[in-house]
Amino acid sequence: MSVLVSAVLAVDRYETASETVEALLRQTIAGELEVVFAGPGLVVPDEQPDGLAGIRLVETPIEPLSVARARAVLACTGRFVFVAETHALPRPDCLELLVEELERGAGAVMPRIANANPDSARSWASLFATYGAFTGPSPISLNGVALHNGCFRRDLLAAAAVSPPELVYGVGLSERLREADVAMRYVPGAVIDHLNVTSPRVIVKDRLFAGRLWAASRSASWSSSRRLAHAAAFPLAPFVMTGRIVRSEGWRRRGTEPPRGTLPLIAAMAGIQAAGEAIGYTCGQGRAESSLGPLELHRRASIS
């Protein structure tokens, strides 16, 4: 079978990705889809999933995740690369719709992120705090994309994968795409059901370490004075983050689904993330990426 799309997954063991593999098998273009796993000592079960164009295994340590993911990207053979997650389940026509937009000339596309565990305000706040820009109903051109759950032309993502830090939440990726004048588009008809953190303890860990990792990665080449200036401005960051979410189409047209109390939780998460960013600007990433690894791989354990 010819490979149109490669889906990449960095995992600690094959079984970690079982739900995602099932969702990929249900894709309307499954026969043109290969799944590229990166991790240590991975073994595909004897009853290997039938219906995919192929499965590839890349032997690599699971930490840091960005390096494992980069090695998976560089092993892809498809024209396009979808960056999958163990806790994000594409609906059956999702990849087909994303590929159609890429074939129309986009270099990077984002699906709409829907809530796979919508029963609590904490889940909705986690969703909007992470993917608020990709929750609205209208197709638009984008100024930036997320790495996770994005679909890209392989050559563009492979160029970024040569520098794995650009695959830490896509830090540096959107800037690279803008500089190359690459079209980035949002495709709301393509939907991914995303499991969101709800455990209060894990929410704090998630936002704090994610903020630290993001800030440390984006400021790695900055001068000390520039990093300190951004750290000093962190009290303003929660207002900026929350305002951006409130102005997003997804929030403005959210209907009655998110429970009361979601917005204060979004603001609280923004405050925690801003504190993490201040630490990242001043102290670097430390062990933030490795601390987030179990949460990225085993999301169901963080749902209370």
N, C-alpha and C positions, 0 to 999 in steps of 0.2 A: 504494500500500500504506500502511496506517496504521502509525505508529511506536509500538511499545511500549517498546523499550529503545534508548537511544543509548549506543554504546561510544565513549569518547574516547581519543585517542592523540596525544600531542605527539611529532612526529618531525622529523628534519632533511630527509628526503626520503621519498617514498611507499614506495620499495623497502625501507626500513628495517623496515617493519611487515609485510612479506610473509607471514612465518610466522603472525603473529597474525591477519591477514586470512583466511588459509586456515582457521585454527581457528574464526573467527567464521562463515565460510561453512558450516561443518559443524554449526552450532548447530541444534537442533530448532526454534527460533523465528527462524531467519535471515530469514524473510520479513517479520518485524516488527521487524527490527533495522537501525538506521542506524549508520554509522561516521562519526564527526566527527574529522577530522585537523586539527591545528594546527601550523603551521610556515611557513618562508619559501619562497615560490615552488613550492609543491607542485603536481605534475602527475600526474593519474591516467592510467595507461596506456590506450592505445586499446582494449585488450581488458579493459575495466572489469569487475570481478567481477559476475556475474549471480546473483541469488538473494537479495540484500539489499533492504531497504526503501529504501535510499538511501545515498549517500556525500556528505558535506559537507566543504568545505575552508575553513579559517579562516586567512587570511594574517596571520602574526605572526612576529616573531623567535623563534628557538628558545630563546634565553636571556633571562631565567631560565625554566627549565622550568615553575616554578609559575605564572608569568604566562601562558605559552602554554597550559598545561592549563586554567587558569581561563577563558580566552577560549573554549576548546573547550566547556567545560561550559555557558557562557552561550549558546552557539549551539545547544544540543541542543533537539530537539523531542519526544523520547520522554517517557513518564510516569516512566521510571526511567533512571538513568545508571550505566553500568558503567565503572570507571576501569581501562582496559586497559594492559598493558605490552608492549613489543616482545619480551620474553623470558619471557612467561607465556602458556601455551596452554590455554584452557578446553576441557574435554572436551565432547562434543556436547550433553549435557543440562544443562550447568552453568548457563547463564543462565536456562533454563526453571525450574530448581529454585530459583534465587535469586529470580526474579520471583514464584513461587508464595508464597514466604515474605513478600515485600513486600506482596503482595495480601492476605495474612492479617493485615496491620496493622503489620509492622515498618517502620521508616524507613530502616534501614541493615542490610545483611547481609554476612557474610563467608563465602567458600567454604573448603574444606579445601585447603591448599597441599601438593602432592606434589612429590617430587624428580624432575625431568626428566633429571638427569645424576647418577645415584646411585652412581657407581663409586669415589668417594673419600671419605675422612673429612672432607676440607676442604669438599666440597660439602654433606655432611650438617650440618657445623658451621655453614656459612653459612645453610643453610635454617632450622635451629633458632634461630640467633642473630637472624634477621630475622623469622621467622613462627612461632616456637614455639607461640604461643597458638592458632594455627589449623592444627594438625596432628593433633588427636585425633579419635576416631571418634564422639563423642557430641554431639548437638545441645544447645546451651546458650544462655542469655541472656548478653549481653556487657556489660561496663562500658566498653568502648572498642573502636574498630575501626581498622584500617589504611585509608589512602586507596587505595593501589595494590591492585588486584584486588577492591576492595569494590564493592557495588552499592547505590545510594541512590535514595530518592525525589528527583525532579529539583528540587523546590522547596527541599528541605533543602540539597542540594549547591550549588545556584545561590546561596543566601544566603551560604554560606561563600566562594564563588568571587568575590564582590564584594571580599573581602580575600584576595588571592592567597597571602600568607604562611600562611594556614590550609590551603593545599593543598601545603605542604612536608611530605611524609610524613603529612599529615593533622593536623599540629600545630594545636591549637585546635579541630579539627573534633569530636573526641570530647567535649570539654568543652562545646562548643556544643550537641551532641545531648543530653548529660546534662541540661543546664540546661533544655532544652525538653521533658524527659521523653519523649524519643523511644526507642522500643524498638529495641535492637540485638541481632541474633541471629547465631549461627554455624550454618551449614548444611553439615555434613560430607559429605552426599551429592553436593553440587556440588563438583567437583574441578577444580583448575587445576594443570597440570604446569609447574613453575617452574625455569628454568635458574639455577643458583647459581654464584657466583664460586669459582674454585679456584686461580687463580694467586696464590702467596704475596704477591708484590709488590702486586697489585691488592687482595687481601684487606685488607692494611694500609691502603691508600689508602681503600678503601670504608668500613671501620669508623671510621677517624680522621675523615674528612670528614663522614660521615653523623652521627657523634656531635657534631661541631662544629656542623653545620647544625641538627640537632634542638635542641640546647641553646640556641643563639643565637635560634632562632625562638620557642621556648616562653618564653624569659626577656626578650623584647624590651621588655615593659612593666614589668619588675620594677625595684625599686630596686637601686642598686649594692651595698648591703650584702647583700641577698638573693642576688644573683648570686654574690658572693664566698663566701657561706656554702655555696652548692651546689658551687662549684668546690673549696672546701677539703675537702669530703666525698668527693671523687672516689676516694680509695683504697678506700672501702667499696663503691662502685658495682659493681665486677666481681662481688663476692660476691652482691649483691642480684640482678643480672641473671642470673647463672648459677643461683642458687637458684630464681628464677622459672621458668627453663626446665626444671630438673630436676623441679620440682613439677608441670609441665604434664602433661596427660593424654597428649599426643602423645609425650612423652619416656618416661613411665612405661609406655606400651603400645606402644613402638616395635618390639618383637620383635628379630629379629637383623639387620635391614637395615643400620643404621648400623655401620660397621666399628669395631673397637677403636681407641681414640685420639680418638674424636669429642669426648668430653666435655672433655679437656684443651684441645682446639682451641677449643671454645666458650668456655672460661674465658679463653683468650688473647685471643680476639676481644672478649670483654667488657672486658678490660683496655685494649685499644687504643681501643675506643669510649669508655670512661670518660675516657681522656686527651683524646680529641677533645671530649668534653662540657666538660671543665674549660677547654679553650681557648675554646670557644664562649661559656661563661658570662663569661669575663674579657675576651675580645677580639672578640666578635661572630663573624659567619659568614665574614667575609673573602670569599674566592673559592670557598668550599666548594661551593656549589650548582653553579657553572659547572664546577668540577673533576669533579663527579660526573656531569655531563651525558653525556659519551661512554660511561661505564660503564652508565648507564641505557638509552641508545639502542642500544649495540652490545655486548651482554653476551657473545656467543660469543667475542669477542676476549679475554675475561678467563678463559676456561676452558682450563686447561693439561692 
